[in-house]
């Protein structure tokens, strides 16, 4: 089962979004820390008296004071580091990638551990000075405190290694590539989100009822199970007009209902669509590719002038796109939501998201223009007829841009030769690369 295959309902998707937020882990770790400090009060009855005589209140209180003072400073420093990394990614990479940095589990676990340790020591200090712990209770608190120290040290060591890379262009590009590849792979398994393909062209059946959006924004998630449950109950079909990633307004409907609307059909269908201010990576593979391309475009800007990063991004985008050319898995034939029709993602759109901006911004740089052609040659070499057609189309456009922007005839000739190798795939039988 794919990573996102189980995220079908709106509640599951909202729960996933909540789990990715920094406050969620911090709250969970803090609650666990407070509960651990209070458990010592209950567990003291199980500690032998002879052991409790060896540990006094001062020993426990000293350790807790050290943890409280140090963890407050470490937490503030770590938060400052994370904010600086987010600011660096915004300036040097792309603002769209900062969400992935903020959702980084290693950074969240480190901050949550530091905050939880601070609260644990604070509650422990209050309990010791209030006399809530007996002699045996202090033994439990002392042992738990030693365990917390071990956890803090291990977390600090991992955090030091991680913070040295946080916010850098390469590290951020890794995260965007992984997210884009995962979204492409998941959508490859469920090309129509588990429904049936939307009939071409994308026009509603005669008499179908449109369901308009009540707000402007991007479709972030579609609750396929809710649509299927309603449609099967009413004996109708739902044709999704705005799949995830679509910007919706009052003119273009979220979906069309073909059949009985019922009393609350329009509201039920509308509630299955989550519309927000920004696109989401989960059900929208094109967004991940677009963010990758933004990194390359910024690197090619006159202010940055870093063609090496653009070339690196081309390699990453090529690897991600190659997953879409893999053999169709058996799960793709399954249709758990037969009463819902969803438009598929076109290969031409995927190629356009990646190669049009980079070929445009890097047309005057021969090394970038060459790598564009080589990337298209690699994708055409998969033997997929859709990839060959899309690669040839993008190669021709990139060649035209390079012809116009490059100064030296020698450079233009190199690009022509590279483009000819891409076009050669169109003249060969499918599955047979050119000689």
N, C-alpha and C positions, 0 to 999 in steps of 0.2 A: 504493500500500500504506500502511496506517495506521501510526502510530507504534509501536503495540504489537503489530501483527499478526505481526511476525516473532518475538516473544517467546512461543514456544509450549512449549518444553521447560523442565524444572526447572533444568538447567544454564545455559541462556541467561538465565533469570530470576535465578539466583544470581549470575551474572556481572554482570548489570545492577546488582544491589544492591551488589556489591563496588565497581564503578566509581563509584558515587555517594558512597562513603565518603571522608572527608577523607584518611585515611591512604593510600588508593590513589594519588591524584595526587601526594601528597607523596613517597611512596616512588618512584614512577615518575620524577618530576623529579629526585629526589636521585640515583637510579641513573644517569640521563642526565648529570647534572652531574659525578659522579665519573668516569664513563667519558670525558667530554669532557676533563677535566683529565689523564687518563692517556694520551689519544690523542696529546698533544703529544710524548710520549716516542718514539712510533713514527713520527710525521710529520716529525721533525726532519731526516731524511735528504733531504727534498725542498726544503729551504730553502737559498737561495744563501748562501755564506760572507760576501759583502760586506754583505748585509743583517743578518746575525747580529752583526756587529761593532758595530752602532749601538745595540743594546739590551743593557743589562747586567742582572745579577741583581737589583740594587737597585731598578731601575725596576719590574720585575715584582713584586717582593716588596712594595714600597710600596702598589701598587694592590690587591694581594690582602689586605694587612693592613687597608686601609680598608674593603674589601667585607666582610671577616669581622667587623670590629667593628660596622659599621653594620647589617648584615643580621641579626645576632643581636638587636639592639635592636628593629629593625623587626618581626621575627617575633614577639617577645614582645608588642609593642604591638598587632599585628594580631590575635593570638590573644585578647588581652584584649578587644579591640573586638568580635570575633565572639562571645565568651562573653557580653558585655554585651548584644549584640543579641538573642541567644537568650533571655537572662533577661528582657529587655524584652518580647519577643514572648510569652513564657510568661505574664507578668503582665498585659499590656495587650491581647493578641489571643486566643490559645488555645494550650495546650501542644501540640495536635495539629499546629499549623502550624510548629513549630520544626524538624521533620524536613526540611521543604522549604528552610528557611534553611540548615540544616547541609549540604544537598545542592547549594547554590548553586554553580554551576561557576565564576563569576567570583571568588567568595571563595576557593574551593579553588585556583584557578589562581594567585591572588595569593600565598596562603600557601605553596603548593608552590614557586613561583618564589623566594620569599625563603629558604626552607629549602634549596632546591637551590643557590642562589647562595652561601649560607654554607658548605655542604659543598664546593662547587667551590673556593672560596677556601682553605678549610682544607686540602684535599688538595693544592692548588697550593703552599701555603706549605710543607707537609711535604716535597713533592717538590723544591722549590728548595733548601731547607736540607739535604736529604739528598744533594744532588748528582745527582738522577735526571735532570735536564734539562741537556743540553749547551747550547752557545751558540745553536745553531739551534733547539733545543727550546724555549728561552726566547722566541724570536720567535713560535712557534706559540702558546705560552701567553699571550703579551702580546696577540696579535690576538684570541684567544678571550676574554680578559679584557675587552677593549674592547667586544666584542659583548655580553658578559654585562652590562656597565654600561648599554648601550643598552636591553637587555631590562628591566633593573631600573627604569630611569627611566620607560619606557613603562608598565610594570606599576604603578608607584607613582602615576602620573597617573590611570590608570583606577581604581585602588583608592581614591584620595581622593574621586573622584566617586561611587563606588559605596557607600563606607562612610557617606557622609552620609545615605543613604536606608535602609541596612540596619537591619531590625528595626522600622521604622515601620509603623503600622497600614495605611496605604495601599499601601506596597510589599509587605507580607506578603499583603494581600488580593489584590493583582495576581497573586502567585504561586499562591495557592490557586485563584483563578478560572481561570488558565491550565491548571493541573493538572486541575481538575474538568472543564473544557470539553474538554480533550484526551481524558480518559478516557471522557466521554460520546460524543464523536465516534468513538473507536475501537470502543466497544461498539455504537454505531449501525451501524457497518460489519459487525461480527460480533456480532449480537444474542444468539447462543447459543454464542459463543466458537468458532465454526466447526463446531459439532455440530448435531444436530437439536433442535427444540423439545421440551421435556418435556411429555408429554400431561397435559392438565388433567382432573380435579384432580391435585394433586401426590401421587399415591398410587402405590406400586410395583405392578407386575403380580403376580398371584397366584403364589406360589412363588419370588419374587425373593429373593436372598440379601443381607442388609444387611452393609455394611462399616463397623464402628464406628471412631471415632477413638480413638487411644491416649493422647491428651492433650487438655486443655481449652485453648481459645483460638480465635482467628479464622482462618478460611481466608484465606490471603493470595494463593495462586496455585494454579491447577489445570493440570497438565501434560496438555493435551489430546492431544498426539501420543503420549505414553506410554499413555494410556488406549485410544486408537484402535489402536495396535500390539498391545496385549494382547488387546483384544476381537476384532479381526479374526483373530488367530491362534487364538483359542479358539472362534470362531463364536458369541460372546455379545454382549450389549449392556450398556453401563454407563449407568445413570441417575444423574446427579449430583444428590444430595439437598442438598448444602451448597455452593452456588456461592461465589465470593470475597465476603467480607464477613460470612459467616454465623458466628455463635459456636457452636462444636460442643462437645458433651460426650458422655458414654457413652450417653445416651438416644437421641440423634438421629444416624443414620448419616451418614457422608461420602457414600456412594453405595449404590446397589443393583445387584447383578449379576443380569441376566436371561439365564439360560442356564448353560452349563458353567462351573464355577468353576476346575477344574484343580487342580494341586498347590499353586501359589503365587498363585492368583488374588486372594485377599483382600489379601495383602501387596503385590502388584504395584499394585493399585488404591489402596491406602492410601499407597504411596510417591509417587503422582502428586499428592497434596495436600500443600501446604506450609502448616503451621499454626503461627502465632506468637502473641505476646502482644498485638500491635496490628494494626489493619487496615492494608491497603496501598492506595495510590492506583491502582495499575496496572490491575487487572482489576475494580476496585470503584468505579464512578462515584458511587455514593451516598455514599461516604465523603467525597469532595471537596465535595459539596453540604452534607453534615453539618458539615464544618469551617467552610465559609462561614457557615452558620447560627450556629455557636458564636460567631463573631466578632460577629455582630449581637446575640446574646443577652447577651454580656458588655457590649457597648456600652449595652444597655438596662437593665443592672442599676443599682440605686440608687447603688452606689459609683462608677460611671462616668458614668451619665446622659448619654449621647451619642447622641441619636436620629439625628443626621446620618449617623453611621457605619452605623446600621441601615438607613437609607434607601439609602445607597450599596450596601450588601450586597444589598438587594433588587434593585437594578438589575443587579448582577453575576450574581446567581442567575438572574434572568430571561433574561439573555443566554445563560447556559450551558444553561438548559432549552430555549431556542429551537432549539438544535442537534438536539435529539431529535425535533423536529417537522419537520425537513427531509425532503425526498423520500428514500425508501429507496434506497441506492446499489445498483448491480448486484452488487457483491461480497457483499451480504447474502444473495443467493440461492445462493451457493456453499456447499457442505457438504463440506469436506475431511475431516471426522471423522464419517462417517455412523453409526458404531456407538456414538456417545456422545450422550446427551440431556442438555440443560442448561436449567434454568428461565430464562425471560426476565425482564427488569426491567419492572415495572408502572409506568405513568405515575402512577397514584395514589400509589405509594410515593415517587416522585421529588418530587411536589408536597407530600406530607406531610413529607418530610425538610426542606423549605425553609420552608413557610408556617405549619405548626402552631406551632413554637417562637416565630417572630417575631410572629405574630398573638397568641399568648398573652402574651408579655412586653411587647408594645407596644400592647396593647388600650386602655390608659388614655391613650395619646398620640394625638391625633387625626391628626397629620401622618403618623405611622407607619401607623395603621390605614387612612388614605386611600391611602398608597403600596402597601399590601398589595393593596387592591382594584384599583388601577391596574395593578399588575404582573399580577394575574390576568386583568384585561381584555386586556392585551397578549398574554398567552399564549393566551387563548381566541380572540383575533383571528387566530391562525395558521390557523384553519379546520379543524384536526384534531379529529375527533369525540372522541377520547380526551382531548385537552387541554380541550375545552369542558366535558365531564362532570367532569373533575377540578377545573377552575377554579371551576365553579359549586358543587361540593361544598365546596371550601376557602373560597369566598366566603361561603357560608351560615354556616360555623363561625366565620369571622373576624367576621362581622357580629354573631353571637350574643355573642361575647366583648366586642366593642366596646359593644354595647347595655348589657351588664352593668357595664362598667368606666367608661364616659364619664359625666360629670356633667351637662353641658349638653345640653338637648334639641336645640339647634341643631347641635351636633357629631354627635349621633346621626343626625339627619336627613341630614347630608352623607354619612355612611357608608352610609345606606340607599340614597341616590341612586347612589352609586358601585357598590354591590352590585347594584342593579337593572340597571345597564349591563352587568355581567358576566352576569347571568341572561338578559339579552335575547339573548345568543348561542345559548342553548339553544332558543329559539323560532324561530330562523332556519334555513333550509336550510344544510347544510354547505358552506362555501366562500363564503357570502354574509354579510358582517358586517352587524350591525344598523344601521339608519339613525341 
